[in-house]
Amino acid sequence: MNIVIIGIGSNINADENIAKMLEILNQEVKVLEVSSMIKTKPIGIKDQADFTNGAVKVCTTLTEPDLKKLLKLIEDRMGRDRTGPKFGPRCIDLDIAVWNGEVVDEDYYTRDFLRKSVEELGGVTKK
């Protein structure tokens, strides 16, 4: 079994979309715990709604590449528009932050909200 922490972000109907995403995700993997959600200012493109960010800890038998594919499918199913600018508005954004205790997303080191959410869920056990 793999224990994974996934970073969550949304600035389009965030409360509704995050709740819906967690429902869908829980049908595919075992959701163990969800962090508190943090409101953050947008990065890059400033003229858009604030983001709601957090993280979810899951348990899965999927490999890392297969879980990444699943997360992209969930984003697509929820209507994620990939044609806009990189840091533009999004209904849901899911990224693997920690895989079996090891940081696998460099954003962990530069985004306080991600680090706080990860730490709330048990943090990083491997350096």
ABEGO torsion letter per residue (X at the ends): XBBBBBBBBBABGAAAAAAAAAAAAAAABBBABBBBBBBBBBBGBABBBBBBBBBBBBBBABBAAAAAAAAAAAAAAAGBBAABBAABBBABBBBBABBGGBBABAAAAABAAAAAAAAAAGEBABX
